[in-house]
Amino acid sequence: MASQGKKLINDPKDVVTEYIEGLVETYPGLQHLDGFPEVKVVLRADVSSETYDKVAVICGGGSGHEPAQAGYVGEGMLTAAICGDVFVSPPVDSILAGIRAVTGPMGCLLIVTNYTGDRLNFGLAAEQAKAEGYKVETVIVGDDCALPPRRGIIGRRGLAGTILVNKVAGAAAAAGLSLAEVAAEAKHASEVIGTMGVALSVCTLPGLVTSDRLGPEKIELGLGIHGEPGAAVADLQPVDVIISHMLQQILSTETGYVPITRGNGVILMVNGLGATPVMELMIAVGKAVPKLQLEHGLAVDRVYTGSFMTSLDMGGFSITIMKSDESILRRLDAPTKAPYWPVAVDGSRPPAKIPIAMPLSRSTKSDESLCWPLKLTQQGNLLEMAVEAALNAIIGLTDSLNEWDAKVGDGDCGSIMYKGATAVLDDMKKHYPLNDAAETISEIGSSIRRVMGGTSGILYVIMCKAASPHLKANRQADVTAKQWAEALEAAITAVSKYGGASAGYRTLLDALIPASQVLKERLDAGDDPVTAFVLSSEAAVAGAESTVHMQAQAGRSSYVSEDVLATAPDPGAMAVASWYRAAALAVKDNYKVA
């Protein structure tokens, strides 16, 4: 389906120049040549051709890959970056202007990504600069491993590996090496690097209509960073599977793209293509590192994760593998003032995880009090059935809770409740002391606290912590219905105290409060406990359903308009009503008069 993507821009023709203006305002160490719109060159503010006594390192190409390449201008990396229009190679005059601005007697190195336009324009500019008396060397970077070995004169495309080559060259130049030496190090770096990308969507060019040819359930392996087709379209798979394929492709001995064999050390770069959340990039890293170590027998010496060379708003990422040696690691670790180089990465690598300090909890309680009873009492059996029914009700309501929460919150209420319910269900079968109601409620809170995050999780922990003491009055006798009613009332009071909500605020309390009131009223009126419990569960359901007519005064729903709130009940209240009602019916169906 074709559509024009929404962009926060002015005139599409001005996006590159306005980007550069914002960049140099943000970073005082950068400036640009006064040649807009034809000449778009970003350079170090502390460098001029008259005084610069080191090799200048210049890279560039079409824009749309930010922060590449202008974001890597700074001491220790690039001396200047030449920016073309979006996905268009910069013209010769622009490249020449950059060379003239920063190249001193030591000469300059041009790092060029392997695209026809870049090779032609940078190549002609280099020849012209040499004719003017400048010392110029060029290194072409072609690190793409997605496509079969080169056909004709095209060769491999230049991708995110270029950033690592830039860093190696920039550090070598900063160390005072000659032009020949800097070029040799950059060339070596370009020959031991491979990259492959996977896209979830194509990018949207400013002012143009874009067709997402992939669709919702497809990915494209080896998609180019300008949106050009890749090696293959495939079904969306777990990232674990995708990464395995990408690593196999990069490290393939059949293509021989990178000279990496078992026992080598490598650098890993996971690069977001523009619209991939950091969370997903980190998940990719967490899967790639052990695969490199265990499946490919490689030592991972450095890991760089972020959006280094993007494709506007493309969804997806690329993986770059670079063979490491002492020289390359020294260059990558060298200091730089380039604003978008990841400064937190260096050679030190402490253990990735350390043990959690365990509080005094179960160890201070008797083994007898915290274990599955050899034989359940009648109350223990009833408690087990009620808890299990409540948990299964929550599990069955997961999708509906998420659907309601998507309308009035952040869409994950069901998933969070499911996580808590399954943890409690699992733990209950292992060690809950079901004959002891107080300890069982306390353990439910512990299970929830361990796995259930967000506001819902802590509210349920507070409820369990507040309710448990009211069930301890007489350990040798069954807990009375009155004690259960007092425990429920204490839980409500604690939630209101710490959460700040009360009746009518459109929260889970709008199910709990009417349930508590009816339970107390029916018990005081002399109803049998089971009848009182069932009637109170009806009140919980009615209270939860009534939230659809309430204006939220607490939680994320309080930011949602009244019209939207009227389309769904409060998911927290509906969750309470669901488990409370299920527990009541389980008690009704299984209660036996002694």
Secondary structure as UniProt FT lines:
FT   STRAND          2..4
FT   HELIX           12..14
FT   HELIX           15..26
FT   TURN            28..29
FT   STRAND          30..32
FT   TURN            36..38
FT   STRAND          41..44
FT   TURN            45..46
FT   TURN            49..51
FT   STRAND          56..63
FT   TURN            66..69
FT   HELIX           70..72
FT   TURN            75..76
FT   STRAND          80..86
FT   HELIX           92..102
FT   TURN            105..106
FT   STRAND          108..113
FT   HELIX           116..131
FT   TURN            132..133
FT   STRAND          136..141
FT   TURN            152..153
FT   HELIX           161..174
FT   TURN            175..176
FT   HELIX           179..191
FT   STRAND          193..199
FT   TURN            206..207
FT   STRAND          209..211
FT   TURN            216..217
FT   STRAND          218..221
FT   TURN            225..226
FT   STRAND          232..235
FT   HELIX           239..250
FT   TURN            253..255
FT   TURN            262..263
FT   STRAND          265..272
FT   HELIX           278..290
FT   HELIX           291..295
FT   STRAND          299..306
FT   TURN            312..313
FT   STRAND          316..323
FT   HELIX           326..333
FT   TURN            339..340
FT   TURN            343..344
FT   HELIX           362..364
FT   TURN            367..369
FT   HELIX           378..396
FT   HELIX           398..408
FT   HELIX           413..431
FT   TURN            434..435
FT   HELIX           437..451
FT   HELIX           454..467
FT   HELIX           468..471
FT   TURN            475..476
FT   HELIX           481..499
FT   TURN            503..504
FT   HELIX           509..524
FT   TURN            525..526
FT   HELIX           529..546
FT   HELIX           547..549
FT   HELIX           556..559
FT   HELIX           562..565
FT   TURN            566..567
FT   HELIX           571..590
//
